[in-house]
Amino acid sequence: MKIFSKLFGKKKKKDNQIDVTDQKELLKCDENSKLHKTDFGVSMELSLNISPDEKKNYEVSISSSPVGVSTGSTATDFYVYEWFIKETGEIFYVGKGIGNRYKSFHERAYEAEKIRNMFDTSSRFVGTGLTEEQAIELESKEMARILNETKDRLTNRMIPLFAERDNGYGRGPETPALQFETAPHLYASEIEEHYFGLKSRPFDEIKYENLKAVVFITRNLRDEISVIYGGMFENYLDEVKVLLLTNSRKVLKSKFAKSVTAWIYVGDDYVTNYENDQKQALEKLGRNVPTYHLIDVWKFLKGRFGGVDTVCKEVVPINPIHNRVPLKQIKNRRNWEKGFDQGIPYWEEGDRERKAGNLERALELFDIARYNGYNAPALYTSYAMAYRKLKDFDNEIAIIEEAIERLRLEKNKINETTIMEFKERQAKAFSLKQNSSER
């Protein structure tokens, strides 16, 4: 990210030129490289163009890449269209097409189609007689214009990077702000609040009798985790699990299990997802399921039973024997993409061997993938599954610990759901090891 601090920093450089240090930094990137970022279903792309002049001074230009996808068509009758609400004039969707695309049903534009069904809407052309590339470019410019110059809320999932606001798929303005040790609301997006009148919903008030058999809901964990738990999410989760299990409560895996008595969310989620889950619960279980938040359950159980020591007093020693190189000797440790490209073929071959039952060969290939810098959760899951099959619990525990350590080092990319799943698998491996040693 040093590139961005240099390009968008407070210091200005004359004539878009950069100094020698900047040149070296930027030349580590390929020309016309693209950076991709997603959040709340929003996709944005950036084009970084580096070109030398006659004196070998490098000029940098940055532009938002068009958000459309080319089909390779050579037709010249493409157009750009937009859908709007007649009464208010609000534009809610921008697209490109050919033929009758502008008036056809858009299966993947769910929110836009819902608006068309609820309101009196119409369409108009922004430009016609275009090549596909021209249509893609105009589509992006029109979206940027709407987001920068109007208050209209677009339902397009992809938006230009330099738009001054997003497309409204995040928490709506009427949803209470996130706070430390405070349960959030199941939220409505800005689009849902504005067009459909949806409101955020607080979690249910806890009743102890409903904590008999619970399921933890870990869907859509994002930035709310660090705010609600102050960076100590695992501590809260561990305490709640210990308090539940030591008081004869059960933790289930399926949210539609017949015996489930409550769902416990660890983060937040769209209120529409919650409503869809409750509809499924009615269909499958014949009843709704009480829905609580982890932070509320933590407060409730602490108030009822007091504090809890989540540290295991009896440490089970492990002695993993393997030929894996130390992490510091792994290639491409600071180049994730290169490590991915060089390592994934070995992981893919290794996973085929694992599924065929050739576990030792699979582990050899996983080691090569790891050595080349492949650092995806899938690799560590495959490692763990192979070791579990071999009943090598020591190595399973050790490799999962490494996976968790590496995930935590990715400060801006921590996937709490993945870490939680690894910790659960590791706990199971500890239990299996202890049981096998007692026989």
Number of C-alpha atoms within 10 A of each C-alpha: 5 10 12 8 10 16 17 10 9 8 8 12 11 6 8 11 16 19 10 11 8 15 16 11 12 20 11 8 14 11 13 14 11 14 11 10 10 10 11 15 13 18 17 22 20 20 18 19 18 18 12 11 8 6 6 8 14 20 15 17 13 12 13 19 20 24 21 19 9 11 8 8 10 10 11 15 14 23 25 27 24 19 23 24 17 13 9 10 12 17 22 24 22 24 22 25 17 17 10 8 15 21 12 8 13 12 9 9 13 13 21 22 15 12 19 17 10 12 13 12 18 15 16 13 14 16 15 17 14 19 16 25 19 18 28 23 17 22 26 24 18 18 25 21 14 20 21 15 11 11 11 19 21 25 21 21 19 20 27 27 23 16 19 13 15 23 24 23 21 18 22 20 15 13 19 15 12 17 14 14 16 16 22 26 22 25 27 27 25 22 22 22 19 15 16 14 10 17 20 23 16 17 18 12 13 17 12 11 10 17 22 17 21 26 21 21 22 17 13 16 18 18 13 19 18 17 16 20 21 12 10 12 19 14 12 18 18 16 18 22 18 14 22 20 13 11 12 11 17 18 17 17 13 13 19 20 15 12 14 22 21 25 22 21 24 27 27 24 24 19 20 17 14 16 13 11 16 19 15 15 18 14 12 13 16 11 12 17 19 19 22 25 25 23 23 20 24 20 15 17 19 15 10 11 10 10 11 14 10 14 9 7 7 6 8 11 10 13 10 14 10 9 8 16 12 8 13 7 12 18 19 18 18 10 11 14 14 15 22 19 14 19 26 22 16 22 28 18 15 27 25 14 17 22 13 10 13 14 21 15 15 24 23 16 22 28 22 21 27 27 22 22 25 30 22 18 18 15 23 22 18 20 24 25 18 23 21 18 13 13 15 17 25 20 22 25 25 16 21 22 17 13 21 21 12 16 20 15 10 10 9 9 10 17 17 22 16 15 20 16 14 22 18 12 19 21 13 14 23 20 14 16 19 14 10 11 8 7 5
